[in-house]
């Protein structure tokens, strides 16, 4: 699988010239997943949209697992080029770019979880996220953990706010809010704190994305500031809090 992800297709010394490329096969799979969901992707469905038979596809990719891996890296694409800036601004923009990618291809939320080989595009996303943290004083492990925490938050909000093809309830966000308000209007005595909170709430899932992201960045800011405030090689003395 790793060889396929990194464009190292096995050399063919016999047989006719390939009629199609792995990228074209993956693009066909992406189109199906975008329209109908990841469950709709199969070797047969992809073959139906291409000038090859199902059996011929196996000359290019061993099966659906490998196909989805290639599809995922292709759909992730490379992160947008952004100018260098302060670490907080850089990581904030990076998180929103990642969110946009997940909402363009909701099935990526399913295909990019668990232990699996990573392709060049996904690693480029990680590289760009780490670039903003390089000179912050955080250790390599802390930088990786920071990216993990930000990514987890982005994934969670995208999961909550995205309608998955093939699993749609037909409800819009406005429909959900209206239904929620109707329930609470008749059950106010049962959920008083929830009703009180809803009265002063005026936002969307994206507000949750921004709120959580800013709190994560606040925490990183405190940690980074503590590292900058104490030069390397200087020991800090314990504070006598009795004074």
C-alpha positions in Angstrom: 0.0 0.0 0.0 2.8 2.4 0.8 4.2 2.1 -2.7 0.9 3.0 -4.2 0.5 6.0 -1.9 3.8 7.3 -2.9 3.3 6.8 -6.6 5.6 3.8 -6.8 3.5 1.5 -9.0 5.0 -1.8 -9.9 6.8 -1.9 -13.2 5.1 -3.8 -16.0 7.3 -5.6 -18.4 4.6 -7.5 -20.2 1.1 -6.9 -21.6 -0.5 -4.0 -23.3 0.2 -0.4 -22.4 -1.9 0.7 -19.4 -5.2 2.3 -20.6 -5.6 4.3 -17.4 -3.6 5.7 -14.4 -4.0 5.1 -10.7 -4.8 8.8 -10.3 -7.7 8.4 -12.7 -9.0 5.4 -10.8 -8.8 7.3 -7.5 -10.5 10.3 -9.0 -13.4 8.1 -10.1 -13.6 6.7 -6.6 -13.6 10.2 -5.1 -16.5 11.3 -7.4 -18.6 8.3 -6.2 -17.7 8.9 -2.5 -18.5 12.6 -2.8 -21.9 11.9 -4.3 -23.0 8.7 -2.5 -20.7 8.2 0.4 -17.7 5.9 1.1 -19.9 2.8 1.4 -20.9 3.2 -2.3 -17.3 2.8 -3.5 -16.5 -0.6 -4.8 -14.1 -2.0 -7.4 -17.2 -2.7 -9.6 -18.7 0.8 -9.3 -15.3 2.4 -10.1 -14.9 0.1 -13.1 -18.3 1.0 -14.3 -17.2 4.7 -14.6 -14.0 3.9 -16.4 -13.0 2.3 -19.7 -11.8 -0.9 -17.9 -13.3 -4.0 -16.4 -13.4 -4.8 -12.7 -10.8 -7.5 -13.2 -8.6 -5.1 -15.1 -8.6 -2.7 -12.1 -6.8 -5.3 -10.0 -3.7 -4.7 -12.3 -3.5 -1.2 -10.8 -4.7 -1.6 -7.2 -5.1 -4.8 -5.1 -8.5 -3.9 -3.7 -10.8 -1.4 -2.1 -8.7 -0.9 1.0 -5.7 0.3 -1.1 -8.0 2.2 -3.4 -9.5 4.2 -0.5 -6.1 5.0 0.9 -5.0 6.5 -2.5 -8.4 8.3 -2.8 -8.0 9.8 0.6 -4.5 11.2 0.0 -5.6 12.6 -3.4 -8.7 14.2 -1.9 -6.7 15.7 0.9 -4.5 17.4 -1.6 -1.7 19.7 -0.5 -2.6 22.5 2.0 -2.9 26.0 0.5 0.2 28.0 0.4 0.1 30.6 3.2 2.6 33.4 4.0 4.7 33.0 7.1 3.4 34.7 10.2 3.1 34.4 14.0 2.6 30.8 15.2 -0.9 31.4 16.5 -2.2 33.0 13.2 -0.5 30.3 11.2 -2.0 27.4 13.2 -5.4 29.1 13.2 -5.5 29.4 9.4 -4.2 25.8 9.1 -7.0 24.5 11.2 -9.7 26.3 9.1 -8.1 25.0 5.9 -8.2 21.5 7.3 -11.9 22.0 8.3 -12.7 23.1 4.7 -11.0 20.0 3.3 -13.1 17.7 5.6 -16.4 19.5 4.6 -15.5 19.3 0.9 -15.1 15.5 1.2 -17.0 14.4 4.3 -16.0 10.7 3.8 -12.4 11.7 4.7 -13.6 11.7 8.3 -14.2 8.0 8.0 -11.2 7.0 5.8 -8.5 8.9 7.7 -8.7 7.3 11.1 -6.8 4.5 12.8 -3.4 3.1 12.1 -2.6 3.2 8.4 0.2 4.2 6.0 0.2 7.9 5.3 0.6 9.4 1.9 2.6 12.5 0.7 -0.3 15.0 0.9 -1.3 14.0 4.4 2.3 14.3 5.6 2.5 17.7 3.9 -0.4 18.9 6.0 1.4 17.8 9.1 4.6 19.4 7.9 2.8 22.7 7.4 1.1 22.6 10.7 4.4 22.0 12.5 6.1 24.8 10.5 4.2 27.3 12.6 5.4 25.8 15.9 9.1 25.3 15.0 10.6 28.2 16.9 8.1 28.4 19.8 10.3 26.5 22.3 8.0 23.5 22.3 9.7 20.1 22.1 9.1 17.9 19.0 6.7 15.7 20.9 4.7 18.8 22.2 4.5 20.1 18.6 3.1 16.8 17.4 0.7 16.6 20.3 -0.4 20.2 19.6 -1.2 19.3 15.9 -3.0 16.2 17.2 -5.2 18.2 19.6 -6.1 20.8 16.9 -6.8 18.2 14.3 -9.1 16.2 16.8 -11.1 19.4 17.5 -11.5 20.2 13.8 -12.5 16.6 13.0 -15.1 16.6 15.8 -16.8 19.8 14.7 -16.7 18.7 11.1 -18.3 15.4 12.1 -21.1 17.2 13.9 -21.8 19.8 11.2 -21.4 17.6 8.1 -24.1 15.7 6.2 -22.6 12.4 4.9 -23.8 11.4 1.4 -26.0 8.3 1.7 -26.8 9.0 5.4 -28.7 12.3 5.1 -31.8 12.9 7.3 -32.8 15.7 4.9 -32.6 18.2 7.8 -30.7 21.5 7.5 -29.1 23.2 10.4 -32.0 25.6 10.5 -34.4 22.7 10.7 -32.5 21.2 13.6 -32.5 24.5 15.5 -36.2 25.0 14.9 -37.0 21.5 16.1 -34.8 21.9 19.1 -36.4 25.1 20.0 -39.9 23.6 19.7 -39.0 20.7 22.0 -37.5 23.0 24.7 -40.5 25.4 24.5 -42.7 22.5 25.8 -40.1 20.9 28.1 -38.7 24.0 29.7 -39.4 22.8 33.2 -37.5 19.6 32.6 -34.4 21.2 31.1 -34.1 24.7 32.7 -30.4 25.1 32.4 -30.4 24.1 28.7 -33.3 26.5 28.0 -31.4 29.3 29.8 -28.2 28.6 27.8 -30.1 28.5 24.5 -31.7 31.9 25.1 -28.3 33.6 25.0 -26.9 31.3 22.2 -26.8 32.7 18.7 -24.4 30.8 16.5 -23.7 27.7 14.4 -21.4 24.8 14.5 -18.7 27.0 13.1 -18.9 29.1 16.2 -18.1 25.9 18.1 -15.1 25.4 15.8 -13.8 28.9 16.5 -14.5 28.8 20.3 -12.7 25.5 20.8 -9.9 26.5 18.5 -9.2 29.7 20.4 -9.2 27.9 23.8 -6.7 25.4 22.5 -4.5 28.2 21.1 -4.9 30.0 24.5 -3.5 27.0 26.2 -0.6 26.7 23.8 0.1 30.4 24.2 0.5 29.9 28.0 2.9 27.0 27.5 4.9 28.8 24.8 5.1 32.0 26.9 6.4 30.0 29.8 9.2 28.6 27.7 10.1 32.0 26.2 10.1 33.6 29.7 12.8 31.2 31.0 16.0 31.2 28.9 17.8 27.9 28.4 20.2 27.0 31.2 18.6 29.1 33.8 17.0 27.3 36.7 13.9 28.7 38.2 13.6 28.8 42.0 10.5 27.6 43.8 8.1 30.4 44.6 7.4 31.0 48.3 3.6 31.4 48.3 3.6 32.3 52.0 4.8 35.8 51.2 
